[in-house]
């Protein structure tokens, strides 16, 4: 396991993960500093975003139909529901329990990803990711302390600081999940596979190159046939299909920046004509690139 982590720390996966988070426009938002005591039950409904909760003080129990058993959260612990599954924050593990824990203080928030392309990343994650306070060599505890300090201070700019600190929570949760439960297939499994991650890094860092299956196989140090089979087994689609989808994801992100024309983005992504780019874009996203540019101009 440690060898896998050492590989991940210095490996092309870092660049791929960064490009994914940038393109999917991860946005974290602290929504509440929740306080309760006695018997209490706070529901969180099904949501189109990811929920997160950090325990500041006391003990919180989390019940959900999607969990095999209630979670018991201690001070400094983090839980993330990547798919936004409904759950209850509770004073006791079961409604019948008559011995609730003492006062509880929690920071609650949301992770939002922009666009349907992020579904592949979220689908690769479990219903809930629990990260204990002592994880990641104490970094989570340090981050939780910063969150607590900002939440208590309520100074000018505290909201912005809380939201930015919350961005790091998602990456810490993802890293801890990969450390303790490395997946056997899917996008995250490909990221920690040294061969496939090299090919993914090539695609993500240089989407405008005229990549072929053979050229990507060379990056992965595999034969063409072995690479194509392994890629399809891990990611559920052929390399050229993934390349096209990533080009369209990167194209959407560029257009939403509002600084480039459709023709410029098409050229950056390796398309010989703007018309070919427009057709591919609409096939993947269901709307044309012009709509993305107009939305960017309307957004302050």
Residue pairs with C-beta under 8 A, 6 or more apart in sequence:
1 179
1 182
4 182
4 192
5 179
7 192
7 194
8 14
8 178
8 191
8 192
11 194
11 197
12 197
12 198
12 200
12 201
12 202
13 191
13 192
13 197
13 200
13 201
15 201
15 204
15 205
16 191
16 197
16 200
16 201
16 204
17 171
17 174
17 191
19 204
19 205
19 250
20 121
20 204
21 171
22 253
23 117
23 249
23 250
23 252
23 253
24 113
24 114
24 115
24 117
24 118
24 121
24 249
25 112
25 113
25 114
25 115
25 253
26 111
26 112
26 113
26 167
26 170
27 111
27 112
27 113
27 114
27 163
27 167
28 52
28 109
28 110
28 111
28 112
28 163
28 164
28 166
28 167
28 169
28 170
29 109
29 110
29 112
29 163
29 166
30 107
30 108
30 109
30 147
30 151
30 159
30 162
30 163
30 166
31 108
31 109
31 110
32 107
32 108
32 109
33 56
33 105
33 106
33 107
33 108
33 151
34 42
34 89
34 104
34 105
34 106
34 107
34 108
35 103
35 104
35 105
35 106
36 42
36 91
36 103
36 104
37 102
37 103
37 104
38 91
38 100
39 91
39 92
39 100
40 90
40 91
40 100
40 104
41 88
41 89
41 90
41 91
41 95
42 88
42 89
42 90
43 86
43 87
43 88
43 89
44 51
44 81
44 86
44 87
44 88
44 89
44 108
45 86
46 84
46 85
46 86
47 84
47 86
47 110
48 84
49 84
49 110
49 111
49 112
49 113
50 80
50 81
50 82
50 83
50 84
50 110
50 111
50 112
50 113
50 122
50 170
51 80
51 81
51 84
51 85
51 87
51 108
51 109
51 110
51 111
52 78
52 79
52 80
52 81
52 108
52 109
52 110
52 111
52 166
52 169
52 170
52 173
53 60
53 62
53 73
53 78
53 79
53 89
53 106
53 107
53 108
53 109
54 76
54 77
54 78
54 106
54 107
54 108
54 144
54 147
54 169
55 73
55 74
55 75
55 76
55 77
55 104
55 105
55 106
56 75
56 105
56 106
56 107
56 144
56 147
56 148
56 151
57 75
57 103
57 104
57 105
58 75
58 101
58 102
58 103
58 104
58 105
59 72
59 73
59 74
59 75
59 101
59 102
59 104
60 72
60 73
60 89
60 90
60 91
60 101
60 104
60 106
61 70
61 71
61 72
61 73
61 89
61 90
61 91
61 92
61 93
62 70
62 71
62 73
62 79
62 87
62 88
62 89
62 90
62 128
63 70
63 87
63 88
63 90
63 93
63 94
64 81
64 85
64 86
64 87
64 88
64 127
64 128
65 86
66 85
66 86
66 87
66 127
66 128
67 87
67 127
67 128
70 90
70 93
70 94
71 79
71 128
71 130
72 93
73 79
73 130
74 132
74 133
75 133
76 132
76 133
76 134
76 140
76 141
76 144
77 130
77 131
77 132
77 133
78 130
78 131
78 140
78 144
78 169
78 172
78 173
79 128
79 129
79 130
79 131
80 111
80 128
80 129
80 131
80 169
80 170
80 173
81 87
81 127
81 128
82 111
82 122
82 125
82 126
82 127
82 128
82 129
83 122
83 123
83 125
83 127
85 127
85 128
87 128
89 106
89 108
91 100
91 101
91 104
92 98
92 99
92 100
92 101
107 147
107 148
107 151
107 162
109 166
111 166
111 170
113 121
113 122
115 249
115 252
116 285
117 245
117 249
117 252
120 186
120 187
121 187
121 188
123 186
124 183
124 186
124 187
124 188
124 189
125 174
125 177
125 188
126 177
126 181
129 173
129 174
129 176
129 177
131 140
131 172
131 173
131 176
132 140
133 140
133 141
133 144
134 140
134 141
135 172
135 176
136 172
136 175
136 176
139 172
140 172
140 176
143 165
143 168
143 169
143 172
146 165
147 162
147 165
147 166
150 158
150 161
150 162
150 165
151 158
151 162
174 188
177 188
178 188
178 191
178 192
182 189
182 192
183 189
185 233
185 234
185 236
186 234
186 235
186 236
187 235
189 234
190 196
190 197
190 200
190 231
190 234
190 235
191 197
191 200
193 234
195 220
195 221
195 222
195 227
195 230
196 220
196 230
196 231
196 234
196 235
198 219
198 220
198 221
199 216
199 217
199 219
199 220
199 227
199 231
199 239
201 219
202 209
202 211
202 216
202 219
203 211
203 216
203 242
203 243
203 246
204 246
207 243
207 246
207 247
207 250
207 269
207 270
208 247
208 267
208 268
208 269
208 270
209 215
209 270
210 270
211 239
211 240
211 243
213 224
213 227
213 228
213 238
213 239
213 240
214 224
216 227
216 231
216 239
217 223
217 224
217 226
217 227
217 228
220 227
220 230
222 230
227 239
228 238
228 239
231 238
231 239
231 242
232 238
232 239
235 242
237 245
244 280
244 284
245 284
247 269
247 270
247 280
248 280
248 281
248 284
248 285
250 269
251 265
251 266
251 269
251 277
251 281
251 289
252 281
252 285
252 289
252 292
254 260
254 265
254 268
255 262
255 265
255 289
255 292
255 293
255 296
256 292
256 295
256 296
256 299
257 296
258 293
258 296
258 297
258 299
260 268
261 293
262 274
262 277
262 278
262 289
262 290
262 293
263 274
265 277
265 289
266 273
266 274
266 276
266 277
266 278
269 277
271 277
271 280
277 289
278 288
278 289
281 288
281 289
282 288
282 289
285 292
